[in-house]
């Protein structure tokens, strides 16, 4: 039984976004993706990504965003996240 009677059916106009496991995922915009990558960045090998792949991803995202946003994000990351207070990240 469907409860969303008036909701139109979704039609795919582009290829679906997949996560590292191959499941469907939400596609973030360039600003949100750079923010997520910057505040969770650790430039060492991880389960899903190598350090070089992570660095390449960050460089690509920086190139896709406005310089003013990148500068503000750099200040925010340095002063408000665990980059400024490494002892808070257990």
N, CA and C atoms as a LAMMPS dump frame, in Angstrom:
ITEM: TIMESTEP
0
ITEM: NUMBER OF ATOMS
270
ITEM: BOX BOUNDS ff ff ff
-5.0000000000000000e+02 5.0000000000000000e+02
-5.0000000000000000e+02 5.0000000000000000e+02
-5.0000000000000000e+02 5.0000000000000000e+02
ITEM: ATOMS id mol type element x y z
1 1 1 N 0.841 -1.175 0
2 1 2 C 0 0 0
3 1 3 C 0.887 1.239 0
4 2 1 N 0.582 2.181 -0.855
5 2 2 C 1.357 3.415 -0.942
6 2 3 C 0.605 4.532 -0.254
7 3 1 N 1.32 5.298 0.536
8 3 2 C 0.707 6.41 1.26
9 3 3 C 0.975 7.761 0.604
10 4 1 N 1.966 7.845 -0.237
11 4 2 C 2.291 9.101 -0.902
12 4 3 C 1.554 9.159 -2.241
13 5 1 N 0.249 9.384 -2.176
14 5 2 C -0.576 9.342 -3.37
15 5 3 C -0.244 10.451 -4.361
16 6 1 N 0.099 11.631 -3.861
17 6 2 C 0.29 12.785 -4.727
18 6 3 C 1.75 13.038 -5.068
19 7 1 N 2.602 12.232 -4.567
20 7 2 C 4.029 12.403 -4.849
21 7 3 C 4.337 11.801 -6.218
22 8 1 N 4.914 12.603 -7.106
23 8 2 C 5.233 12.054 -8.425
24 8 3 C 6.366 11.033 -8.312
25 9 1 N 6.366 10.109 -9.232
26 9 2 C 7.424 9.109 -9.243
27 9 3 C 8.727 9.777 -9.664
28 10 1 N 9.794 9.374 -9.021
29 10 2 C 11.103 9.927 -9.348
30 10 3 C 11.572 9.362 -10.681
31 11 1 N 12.12 10.233 -11.489
32 11 2 C 12.694 9.795 -12.753
33 11 3 C 14.161 10.158 -12.751
34 12 1 N 14.973 9.247 -13.135
35 12 2 C 16.413 9.474 -13.14
36 12 3 C 16.814 10.144 -14.446
37 13 1 N 17.41 11.329 -14.34
38 13 2 C 17.892 12.021 -15.527
39 13 3 C 19.403 11.903 -15.651
40 14 1 N 20.042 11.444 -14.6
41 14 2 C 21.489 11.262 -14.63
42 14 3 C 21.824 9.977 -13.889
43 15 1 N 23.053 9.566 -13.996
44 15 2 C 23.48 8.333 -13.333
45 15 3 C 23.38 8.497 -11.817
46 16 1 N 22.96 7.462 -11.118
47 16 2 C 22.841 7.573 -9.657
48 16 3 C 24.208 7.707 -9
49 17 1 N 24.227 8.364 -7.842
50 17 2 C 25.457 8.513 -7.077
51 17 3 C 25.617 7.296 -6.186
52 18 1 N 26.81 6.729 -6.184
53 18 2 C 27.094 5.554 -5.374
54 18 3 C 28.171 5.878 -4.351
55 19 1 N 28.089 5.239 -3.182
56 19 2 C 29.127 5.419 -2.168
57 19 3 C 30.236 4.389 -2.383
58 20 1 N 31.19 4.325 -1.455
59 20 2 C 32.324 3.412 -1.606
60 20 3 C 31.899 1.944 -1.604
61 21 1 N 30.78 1.646 -0.986
62 21 2 C 30.283 0.27 -0.925
63 21 3 C 29.445 -0.096 -2.147
64 22 1 N 29.125 0.9 -2.981
65 22 2 C 28.32 0.648 -4.161
66 22 3 C 26.834 0.855 -3.958
67 23 1 N 26.442 1.364 -2.797
68 23 2 C 25.031 1.627 -2.512
69 23 3 C 24.665 3.044 -2.958
70 24 1 N 23.375 3.28 -3.166
71 24 2 C 22.912 4.614 -3.545
72 24 3 C 23.222 5.615 -2.441
73 25 1 N 23.59 6.819 -2.828
74 25 2 C 23.957 7.851 -1.859
75 25 3 C 23.515 9.211 -2.379
76 26 1 N 23.518 10.205 -1.488
77 26 2 C 23.207 11.583 -1.864
78 26 3 C 24.453 12.228 -2.434
79 27 1 N 24.277 13.052 -3.449
80 27 2 C 25.379 13.801 -4.042
81 27 3 C 25.436 15.17 -3.388
82 28 1 N 26.56 15.486 -2.77
83 28 2 C 26.749 16.792 -2.153
84 28 3 C 27.192 17.796 -3.204
85 29 1 N 26.895 19.062 -2.954
86 29 2 C 27.384 20.121 -3.815
87 29 3 C 28.867 20.353 -3.558
88 30 1 N 29.53 21.135 -4.405
89 30 2 C 30.969 21.349 -4.249
90 30 3 C 31.356 21.965 -2.904
91 31 1 N 30.571 22.931 -2.414
92 31 2 C 30.899 23.559 -1.128
93 31 3 C 30.738 22.574 0.022
94 32 1 N 29.638 21.842 0.033
95 32 2 C 29.401 20.875 1.11
96 32 3 C 30.425 19.751 1.074
97 33 1 N 30.799 19.333 -0.121
98 33 2 C 31.783 18.26 -0.238
99 33 3 C 33.159 18.72 0.246
100 34 1 N 33.541 19.967 -0.09
101 34 2 C 34.816 20.492 0.387
102 34 3 C 34.801 20.654 1.896
103 35 1 N 33.696 21.147 2.45
104 35 2 C 33.584 21.292 3.903
105 35 3 C 33.749 19.935 4.589
106 36 1 N 33.017 18.937 4.107
107 36 2 C 33.092 17.606 4.713
108 36 3 C 34.499 17.034 4.608
109 37 1 N 35.144 17.235 3.48
110 37 2 C 36.498 16.716 3.304
111 37 3 C 37.497 17.458 4.184
112 38 1 N 37.297 18.766 4.357
113 38 2 C 38.25 19.562 5.137
114 38 3 C 38.15 19.285 6.632
115 39 1 N 36.948 19.198 7.159
116 39 2 C 36.818 19.026 8.609
117 39 3 C 37.043 17.592 9.052
118 40 1 N 37.035 16.655 8.122
119 40 2 C 37.309 15.264 8.485
120 40 3 C 38.626 14.778 7.909
121 41 1 N 39.435 15.695 7.419
122 41 2 C 40.658 15.314 6.72
123 41 3 C 41.72 14.793 7.676
124 42 1 N 42.248 13.664 7.32
125 42 2 C 43.481 13.176 7.922
126 42 3 C 44.273 12.614 6.751
127 43 1 N 45.419 13.173 6.514
128 43 2 C 46.179 12.804 5.328
129 43 3 C 47.032 11.569 5.592
130 44 1 N 46.351 10.502 5.941
131 44 2 C 46.991 9.202 6.096
132 44 3 C 46.07 8.157 5.481
133 45 1 N 46.623 7.007 5.184
134 45 2 C 45.817 5.964 4.563
135 45 3 C 44.669 5.562 5.472
136 46 1 N 43.519 5.366 4.864
137 46 2 C 42.334 4.952 5.608
138 46 3 C 41.73 3.713 4.984
139 47 1 N 40.548 3.342 5.451
140 47 2 C 39.881 2.14 4.958
141 47 3 C 39.403 2.325 3.522
142 48 1 N 38.84 3.481 3.214
143 48 2 C 38.261 3.709 1.898
144 48 3 C 39.183 4.437 0.931
145 49 1 N 40.172 5.157 1.438
146 49 2 C 40.966 6.035 0.588
147 49 3 C 42.41 6.067 1.058
148 50 1 N 43.331 6.136 0.096
149 50 2 C 44.735 6.322 0.455
150 50 3 C 44.986 7.804 0.703
151 51 1 N 46.122 8.105 1.305
152 51 2 C 46.463 9.501 1.589
153 51 3 C 46.598 10.3 0.296
154 52 1 N 47.197 9.714 -0.725
155 52 2 C 47.361 10.422 -1.999
156 52 3 C 46.018 10.679 -2.678
157 53 1 N 45.111 9.724 -2.599
158 53 2 C 43.78 9.92 -3.189
159 53 3 C 43.022 11.012 -2.446
160 54 1 N 43.162 11.055 -1.127
161 54 2 C 42.497 12.088 -0.318
162 54 3 C 43.043 13.469 -0.663
163 55 1 N 44.367 13.58 -0.804
164 55 2 C 44.987 14.856 -1.153
165 55 3 C 44.552 15.309 -2.546
166 56 1 N 44.496 14.383 -3.484
167 56 2 C 44.037 14.71 -4.833
168 56 3 C 42.586 15.178 -4.814
169 57 1 N 41.748 14.524 -4.009
170 57 2 C 40.347 14.928 -3.88
171 57 3 C 40.245 16.34 -3.314
172 58 1 N 41.024 16.648 -2.278
173 58 2 C 41.003 17.991 -1.693
174 58 3 C 41.451 19.042 -2.706
175 59 1 N 42.498 18.744 -3.468
176 59 2 C 42.977 19.689 -4.475
177 59 3 C 41.915 19.94 -5.545
178 60 1 N 41.23 18.901 -5.965
179 60 2 C 40.17 19.04 -6.966
180 60 3 C 39.019 19.875 -6.428
181 61 1 N 38.631 19.616 -5.185
182 61 2 C 37.524 20.368 -4.587
183 61 3 C 37.88 21.834 -4.382
184 62 1 N 39.115 22.121 -4.009
185 62 2 C 39.553 23.513 -3.853
186 62 3 C 39.459 24.233 -5.197
187 63 1 N 39.854 23.567 -6.271
188 63 2 C 39.798 24.181 -7.598
189 63 3 C 38.362 24.431 -8.054
190 64 1 N 37.398 23.651 -7.562
191 64 2 C 36 23.788 -7.971
192 64 3 C 35.258 24.892 -7.224
193 65 1 N 35.814 25.396 -6.138
194 65 2 C 35.113 26.375 -5.308
195 65 3 C 35.726 27.76 -5.449
196 66 1 N 34.965 28.751 -5.002
197 66 2 C 35.416 30.141 -5.057
198 66 3 C 36.57 30.348 -4.076
199 67 1 N 37.568 31.156 -4.449
200 67 2 C 38.704 31.398 -3.554
201 67 3 C 38.3 31.979 -2.198
202 68 1 N 37.293 32.852 -2.171
203 68 2 C 36.859 33.442 -0.896
204 68 3 C 36.293 32.37 0.035
205 69 1 N 35.515 31.442 -0.508
206 69 2 C 34.964 30.359 0.314
207 69 3 C 36.074 29.456 0.835
208 70 1 N 37.033 29.151 -0.015
209 70 2 C 38.151 28.291 0.398
210 70 3 C 38.951 28.965 1.508
211 71 1 N 39.177 30.272 1.395
212 71 2 C 39.917 31.001 2.425
213 71 3 C 39.156 31.012 3.747
214 72 1 N 37.855 31.265 3.692
215 72 2 C 37.046 31.256 4.919
216 72 3 C 37.016 29.866 5.546
217 73 1 N 36.943 28.841 4.722
218 73 2 C 36.938 27.472 5.231
219 73 3 C 38.28 27.12 5.864
220 74 1 N 39.367 27.609 5.29
221 74 2 C 40.687 27.355 5.871
222 74 3 C 40.796 27.98 7.259
223 75 1 N 40.313 29.207 7.405
224 75 2 C 40.335 29.869 8.715
225 75 3 C 39.441 29.117 9.691
226 76 1 N 38.248 28.747 9.259
227 76 2 C 37.318 28.001 10.122
228 76 3 C 37.934 26.671 10.564
229 77 1 N 38.505 25.951 9.618
230 77 2 C 39.089 24.647 9.931
231 77 3 C 40.234 24.786 10.92
232 78 1 N 41.026 25.817 10.757
233 78 2 C 42.187 26.001 11.63
234 78 3 C 41.793 26.474 13.024
235 79 1 N 40.726 27.25 13.141
236 79 2 C 40.392 27.845 14.439
237 79 3 C 39.253 27.156 15.174
238 80 1 N 38.38 26.436 14.474
239 80 2 C 37.171 25.908 15.108
240 80 3 C 37.072 24.387 15.161
241 81 1 N 37.95 23.682 14.506
242 81 2 C 37.84 22.223 14.484
243 81 3 C 39.001 21.606 15.241
244 82 1 N 39.132 20.328 15.128
245 82 2 C 40.189 19.615 15.849
246 82 3 C 41.588 19.923 15.319
247 83 1 N 41.683 20.644 14.215
248 83 2 C 42.998 21.091 13.763
249 83 3 C 43.568 22.095 14.756
250 84 1 N 42.682 22.859 15.387
251 84 2 C 43.118 23.827 16.39
252 84 3 C 43.255 23.182 17.763
253 85 1 N 42.422 22.177 18.034
254 85 2 C 42.411 21.523 19.344
255 85 3 C 42.54 20.013 19.169
256 86 1 N 43.722 19.509 18.859
257 86 2 C 43.858 18.076 18.563
258 86 3 C 43.522 17.177 19.74
259 87 1 N 43.589 17.684 20.952
260 87 2 C 43.283 16.849 22.107
261 87 3 C 41.787 16.562 22.236
262 88 1 N 40.947 17.28 21.487
263 88 2 C 39.504 17.038 21.592
264 88 3 C 39.041 15.894 20.698
265 89 1 N 39.9 15.379 19.858
266 89 2 C 39.506 14.331 18.907
267 89 3 C 40 12.975 19.384
268 90 1 N 39.244 12.341 20.171
269 90 2 C 39.644 11.015 20.661
270 90 3 C 39.126 9.963 19.772
